[in-house]
């Protein structure tokens, strides 16, 4: 398959490019497109023959549910059974935006889309290209991240082409994404909303809007669980992983730097790398040292994280050491991604 690349970064010929993309989705094909979080790999979420192509192209386990993307709130009514009052509040506060809500699915949503679950995850992205594409396609668009399963999520069209060229019909280049980590996922099917995946919309922001919110125990766990059926994307399998072996060091900053440098000295003949910060990047003795941003700016760290992880692969890093970050607010989502990137390989200093 030849993958068509459409560059919409200059704002020209957007209608023509999106029309072609929408026709591909209508006809059962696959289109990668930008959202404000990461690039998504889209197909008609109601087409039982189209959805399996997503899993095949990504090499994604079939029990890992997909998110349906909509362009307007009214589109949700056909794909869910009921909408609790708290969901209306969250939609009013955070849609369009980086929030996914899980509802009991309607009968028109195929189990292939939901990973066999009776629930469906729904999101309304704020990215204009994404919204217009969904609107022109006229169907809810199932779209996980547009990368090979397990690799760092794509924040640029070049990342998508690197992973999926020759496996999908089209890639739309809308430039680098704004946020850089996937949406927050909240289960709305019970009495108390439960966070299934942390993201840019934090627990504090959700609680301020609707009151009590809980975090799923699987999200808080520092052990990779393989014996349960995931309720949402990203809960069960190793994700966001570079090719090299990765380990996270947690604890006092000076001690972390000292111990990482000690380990680097032992690894003769191995290409070592460190995921550092602006404050520490000059203190390491590894072959490769890349800053993910300043500790004073969690949004910048989130934006850069996946791009940095991919750079380690480009540079041939074999062993990667990573600093850790405060796990409050957005830091919780950042560390969630790092834990999965390292396969929960953590050293407490």
Backbone torsions as a table, in degrees:
resi	resn	phi	psi	omega
1	UNK	NA	134.4	174.3
2	UNK	-93.5	127.2	180.0
3	UNK	-90.5	121.0	179.3
4	UNK	-81.2	131.6	179.0
5	UNK	-105.2	124.6	-179.0
6	UNK	-120.7	118.2	-177.2
7	UNK	-96.5	110.5	-179.9
8	UNK	-111.7	19.6	-176.2
9	UNK	-68.6	-28.7	-177.9
10	UNK	-87.3	-1.3	178.2
11	UNK	81.1	0.1	-179.5
12	UNK	-91.9	149.5	175.5
13	UNK	55.4	29.9	-179.1
14	UNK	-63.9	-45.3	-178.0
15	UNK	-60.4	-42.5	-179.7
16	UNK	-65.2	-45.0	-179.0
17	UNK	-65.3	-42.6	-179.4
18	UNK	-71.3	-31.7	176.8
19	UNK	-62.1	-46.6	178.9
20	UNK	-61.4	-42.5	179.9
21	UNK	-63.8	-42.5	179.7
22	UNK	-63.1	-38.5	178.4
23	UNK	-64.7	-37.4	177.6
24	UNK	-61.5	-45.8	179.3
25	UNK	-64.4	-43.3	178.6
26	UNK	-59.6	-33.0	-176.4
27	UNK	-92.5	12.0	173.6
28	UNK	90.7	14.5	-179.0
29	UNK	-96.9	-173.6	-176.0
30	UNK	-119.6	132.3	178.6
31	UNK	-131.5	127.9	172.9
32	UNK	-91.7	136.0	-174.5
33	UNK	-146.7	156.1	-179.4
34	UNK	-79.2	145.4	165.5
35	UNK	-125.9	179.7	178.2
36	UNK	-73.4	-16.1	-177.7
37	UNK	-94.7	-71.7	174.6
38	UNK	-141.0	175.2	174.3
39	UNK	-73.9	138.7	179.6
40	UNK	-109.0	153.5	176.0
41	UNK	-107.8	105.7	-168.2
42	UNK	-100.6	143.3	171.7
43	UNK	-146.3	165.7	175.8
44	UNK	-63.2	111.4	-175.1
45	UNK	-70.3	-9.3	179.0
46	UNK	-104.3	1.5	-177.1
47	UNK	-99.4	108.3	-176.8
48	UNK	-64.0	-20.0	178.9
49	UNK	-89.8	-26.0	-178.6
50	UNK	-81.2	-40.5	-174.8
51	UNK	-58.2	-42.6	179.2
52	UNK	-59.6	-23.1	178.9
53	UNK	-65.7	-30.9	176.1
54	UNK	-62.6	-49.5	-179.0
55	UNK	-61.2	-39.8	-178.8
56	UNK	-67.3	-46.3	-177.8
57	UNK	-63.5	-38.8	-177.5
58	UNK	-84.7	-20.9	-169.2
59	UNK	70.3	38.3	-172.5
60	UNK	-93.7	136.0	176.2
61	UNK	-58.7	138.8	-172.8
62	UNK	-71.9	-13.2	178.7
63	UNK	-93.2	6.7	179.5
64	UNK	-92.9	105.9	-171.5
65	UNK	-64.7	156.8	179.3
66	UNK	-104.4	162.9	176.2
67	UNK	-103.9	132.9	173.7
68	UNK	-89.2	128.9	-179.8
69	UNK	-103.9	134.1	179.6
70	UNK	-121.9	163.7	-179.1
71	UNK	-105.1	-22.4	179.1
72	UNK	-140.6	151.7	-175.4
73	UNK	-60.1	-37.3	-177.4
74	UNK	-58.8	-23.7	-177.8
75	UNK	-68.8	-16.3	-178.4
76	UNK	-72.2	-26.1	-170.3
77	UNK	-62.7	-29.2	-178.5
78	UNK	-84.3	-16.0	-172.5
79	UNK	-109.3	-5.3	176.8
80	UNK	-126.4	157.2	-178.6
81	UNK	-82.8	-39.2	-177.8
82	UNK	-152.4	152.3	-179.5
83	UNK	-123.4	109.7	179.7
84	UNK	-67.6	157.8	-177.7
85	UNK	-58.5	-36.0	179.7
86	UNK	-63.2	-29.8	179.1
87	UNK	-68.9	-36.1	176.2
88	UNK	-62.9	-39.4	179.4
89	UNK	-64.3	-46.2	-179.3
90	UNK	-66.6	-38.5	178.0
91	UNK	-64.0	-40.8	178.9
92	UNK	-64.9	-33.4	-176.6
93	UNK	-84.5	-38.8	-167.9
94	UNK	-122.1	-4.7	177.0
95	UNK	-104.6	140.3	-7.6
96	UNK	-69.0	146.4	-178.6
97	UNK	164.7	-173.6	-170.7
98	UNK	-83.4	48.5	177.9
99	UNK	-126.5	128.6	174.3
100	UNK	-111.4	133.3	176.6
101	UNK	-116.6	140.7	-178.6
102	UNK	-103.8	128.6	-179.1
103	UNK	-127.8	167.3	170.1
104	UNK	-69.8	129.8	-172.6
105	UNK	-78.9	153.5	171.9
106	UNK	-85.2	171.2	-175.3
107	UNK	-69.7	-18.4	-177.6
108	UNK	-80.3	-11.7	178.8
109	UNK	-87.1	117.9	-176.9
110	UNK	-70.6	150.7	178.6
111	UNK	-64.6	-23.9	177.2
112	UNK	-63.8	-29.0	178.1
113	UNK	-76.8	-35.9	-173.9
114	UNK	-94.8	5.0	-177.5
115	UNK	66.3	27.9	179.3
116	UNK	87.0	1.1	-178.0
117	UNK	-84.3	159.1	175.0
118	UNK	-85.7	3.6	-179.3
119	UNK	-117.3	161.4	179.4
120	UNK	-136.5	139.4	178.2
121	UNK	-93.6	135.3	-174.8
122	UNK	-132.8	139.7	178.1
123	UNK	-142.7	147.5	173.0
124	UNK	-117.0	100.3	-176.8
125	UNK	-69.2	155.3	179.0
126	UNK	-94.9	-15.6	178.7
127	UNK	-60.3	129.8	-173.8
128	UNK	-66.1	-38.9	178.5
129	UNK	-63.3	-45.0	179.6
130	UNK	-61.6	-47.6	-178.2
131	UNK	-61.1	-44.0	-177.7
132	UNK	-68.4	-38.1	177.5
133	UNK	-61.9	-46.6	179.5
134	UNK	-61.3	-43.0	179.9
135	UNK	-61.4	-44.4	-178.5
136	UNK	-70.5	-32.2	178.1
137	UNK	-69.5	-30.7	176.2
138	UNK	74.7	16.2	179.5
139	UNK	-141.4	155.0	171.2
140	UNK	-64.9	132.5	-174.2
141	UNK	-101.6	115.9	174.6
142	UNK	-74.5	127.2	-174.4
143	UNK	-153.5	98.3	166.8
144	UNK	-79.2	-178.7	177.3
145	UNK	-64.3	145.7	-172.1
146	UNK	-90.6	63.5	-179.8
147	UNK	-139.7	165.5	170.4
148	UNK	-64.4	137.5	-174.9
149	UNK	-56.7	130.5	179.4
150	UNK	97.4	-23.1	-178.9
151	UNK	-80.8	164.1	175.7
152	UNK	-57.2	139.6	-178.1
153	UNK	-63.1	151.0	-175.8
154	UNK	-85.6	129.8	176.5
155	UNK	-112.1	-1.4	176.1
156	UNK	-138.3	155.6	178.5
157	UNK	-62.7	-31.4	179.3
158	UNK	-62.6	-32.8	176.2
159	UNK	-64.3	-40.0	179.7
160	UNK	-65.5	-46.7	-179.5
161	UNK	-61.4	-37.4	179.2
162	UNK	-60.0	-40.1	-175.5
163	UNK	-89.9	-38.8	-164.4
164	UNK	-121.0	2.1	177.8
165	UNK	-57.8	131.0	-178.2
166	UNK	89.8	-5.8	-179.2
167	UNK	-113.3	-15.3	-177.8
168	UNK	-132.1	167.1	-173.0
169	UNK	-79.5	-39.1	-173.6
170	UNK	-151.9	148.0	169.9
171	UNK	-123.5	125.3	175.6
172	UNK	-98.4	122.9	178.3
173	UNK	-94.9	110.2	176.9
174	UNK	-111.4	16.6	-177.8
175	UNK	87.6	-179.5	178.9
176	UNK	-66.3	144.4	-179.7
177	UNK	-72.5	166.1	-177.3
178	UNK	-83.7	-46.8	-170.1
179	UNK	-91.9	-55.0	173.9
180	UNK	100.7	-12.9	170.4
181	UNK	-128.0	156.9	-172.7
182	UNK	-67.1	167.3	-176.5
183	UNK	-64.7	154.3	168.3
184	UNK	-68.7	136.0	177.0
185	UNK	-113.9	128.0	-179.5
186	UNK	-125.6	125.7	177.2
187	UNK	-80.5	117.4	-178.1
188	UNK	-103.5	12.0	-173.1
189	UNK	-86.0	-11.6	-179.8
190	UNK	-109.0	-173.8	-179.2
191	UNK	-68.0	-36.9	-179.8
192	UNK	-114.5	125.6	176.7
193	UNK	-59.3	137.7	-176.5
194	UNK	-124.6	128.8	177.3
195	UNK	-76.6	120.6	178.8
196	UNK	-99.3	-21.6	175.1
197	UNK	-151.0	122.1	178.3
198	UNK	-73.9	153.3	179.9
199	UNK	-159.0	-155.4	-176.3
200	UNK	-62.8	-36.0	174.3
201	UNK	-82.1	109.0	-170.3
202	UNK	-85.4	167.6	176.5
203	UNK	-57.9	-39.0	-179.9
204	UNK	-63.6	-40.3	179.6
205	UNK	-67.1	-40.2	178.5
206	UNK	-66.0	-44.6	-179.2
207	UNK	-63.1	-37.0	178.9
208	UNK	-64.1	-31.8	-177.9
209	UNK	-81.8	-40.3	-171.4
210	UNK	-130.1	1.5	-179.0
211	UNK	91.8	-136.1	-171.8
212	UNK	-61.5	128.8	174.6
213	UNK	-138.1	139.3	178.6
214	UNK	-113.5	164.3	177.1
215	UNK	-113.7	130.0	-179.3
216	UNK	-58.9	139.8	-177.7
217	UNK	-60.1	-32.4	179.6
218	UNK	-65.9	-28.6	178.4
219	UNK	-72.8	-36.9	-178.0
220	UNK	-79.0	-19.4	-176.7
221	UNK	-67.8	144.3	175.5
222	UNK	-104.8	23.7	175.9
223	UNK	-122.0	135.0	-179.9
224	UNK	-76.3	112.0	-177.7
225	UNK	-88.9	133.3	-179.6
226	UNK	-122.4	3.7	-172.6
227	UNK	-111.3	26.6	177.8
228	UNK	-139.6	160.7	178.9
229	UNK	-88.0	120.5	-175.5
230	UNK	-66.6	137.0	178.4
231	UNK	-84.2	-17.5	-176.0
232	UNK	-154.2	160.9	178.0
233	UNK	-56.3	141.2	172.3
234	UNK	85.0	4.7	-174.8
235	UNK	-86.5	-29.1	-167.2
236	UNK	-106.6	-43.7	-168.5
237	UNK	-98.6	162.1	174.2
238	UNK	-65.7	135.4	-176.8
239	UNK	-134.1	166.3	167.7
240	UNK	59.7	24.9	-168.3
241	UNK	-92.7	131.5	168.5
242	UNK	-72.7	170.2	-177.7
243	UNK	-70.9	-35.0	-178.7
244	UNK	-73.3	158.3	175.7
245	UNK	-68.5	134.2	-174.6
246	UNK	-124.2	140.3	177.6
247	UNK	-137.8	139.3	-179.2
248	UNK	-102.9	133.5	175.5
249	UNK	-106.9	126.2	-179.5
250	UNK	-117.5	137.5	176.5
251	UNK	141.2	-161.3	-179.7
252	UNK	-56.1	131.2	-173.2
253	UNK	-58.2	-46.7	-178.6
254	UNK	-62.9	-40.7	179.6
255	UNK	-68.6	-38.5	177.4
256	UNK	-59.6	-47.9	180.0
257	UNK	-60.6	-44.4	-179.3
258	UNK	-61.1	-46.8	-177.2
259	UNK	-69.6	-38.2	177.9
260	UNK	-63.0	-43.6	178.6
261	UNK	-63.8	-36.0	176.1
262	UNK	-62.8	-42.4	179.3
263	UNK	-66.6	-39.1	179.8
264	UNK	-59.3	-41.3	-178.9
265	UNK	-62.3	-27.5	-179.3
266	UNK	-79.0	-19.5	-171.0
267	UNK	-93.3	61.9	179.5
268	UNK	-68.8	130.7	179.0
269	UNK	87.9	-5.5	177.0
270	UNK	-104.5	140.5	177.6
271	UNK	-84.0	110.7	-174.2
272	UNK	-99.6	154.1	-179.6
273	UNK	-144.4	154.6	177.0
274	UNK	-131.8	130.4	169.1
275	UNK	-88.7	105.7	-173.4
276	UNK	-115.4	-170.3	176.4
277	UNK	-124.9	170.8	178.4
278	UNK	-56.5	-33.2	-176.2
279	UNK	-74.6	-21.7	-171.7
280	UNK	-123.9	-4.3	-170.0
281	UNK	-59.4	-25.8	-178.2
282	UNK	-90.0	5.3	-173.6
283	UNK	-103.9	0.2	-176.3
284	UNK	-106.5	156.0	-176.4
285	UNK	-112.5	22.1	-178.5
286	UNK	-78.3	165.4	176.3
287	UNK	-64.9	-36.0	-177.8
288	UNK	-128.9	127.5	173.8
289	UNK	-130.8	121.4	-179.1
290	UNK	-125.7	129.5	176.5
291	UNK	-85.7	135.5	176.5
292	UNK	-92.0	-2.5	179.9
293	UNK	131.1	-175.8	-179.9
294	UNK	-86.9	142.5	175.9
295	UNK	-62.9	-17.1	179.5
296	UNK	-80.6	-4.5	-174.4
297	UNK	-137.5	86.9	-178.2
298	UNK	-63.1	-34.1	179.4
299	UNK	-63.6	-38.7	178.5
300	UNK	-67.9	-38.3	176.8
301	UNK	-63.0	-45.6	178.1
302	UNK	-59.8	-41.6	-178.3
303	UNK	-63.9	-36.6	-173.6
304	UNK	-91.4	-15.7	-166.0
305	UNK	-55.3	-55.8	-175.0
306	UNK	-67.7	-34.4	177.8
307	UNK	-63.3	-41.5	178.5
308	UNK	-64.5	-42.2	179.5
309	UNK	-61.6	-37.3	177.0
310	UNK	-70.6	-33.7	177.9
311	UNK	-61.5	-34.7	177.8
312	UNK	-60.4	-38.8	176.7
313	UNK	-66.4	-43.7	-180.0
314	UNK	-59.2	-34.1	-177.1
315	UNK	-91.2	-0.7	175.7
316	UNK	76.4	29.6	-179.7
317	UNK	-65.5	130.9	179.9
318	UNK	-99.6	-36.8	177.6
319	UNK	-127.2	125.1	-176.2
320	UNK	-119.5	125.8	174.7
321	UNK	-104.3	137.0	-179.1
322	UNK	-126.0	137.4	167.8
323	UNK	-70.7	167.1	176.0
324	UNK	-114.5	172.3	-175.2
325	UNK	-134.4	157.9	176.7
326	UNK	-56.7	135.9	-174.3
327	UNK	-98.6	37.4	174.8
328	UNK	-108.2	150.6	179.0
329	UNK	51.9	-126.5	-177.5
330	UNK	-64.6	-25.3	178.2
331	UNK	-59.8	-28.6	177.6
332	UNK	-62.5	-42.3	178.5
333	UNK	-69.5	-40.1	178.6
334	UNK	-60.4	-47.8	-179.4
335	UNK	-68.8	-32.3	174.3
336	UNK	-57.5	-43.8	179.6
337	UNK	-69.8	-40.2	179.6
338	UNK	-66.0	-41.2	178.2
339	UNK	-57.1	-44.9	-179.5
340	UNK	-70.0	-35.7	178.2
341	UNK	-60.1	-38.6	-177.7
342	UNK	-89.6	2.6	-176.1
343	UNK	61.2	32.8	179.8
344	UNK	61.8	29.6	176.3
345	UNK	-87.8	97.4	-169.8
346	UNK	-125.8	133.8	173.3
347	UNK	-111.4	119.5	176.1
348	UNK	-90.8	116.7	-176.8
349	UNK	-83.3	NA	NA
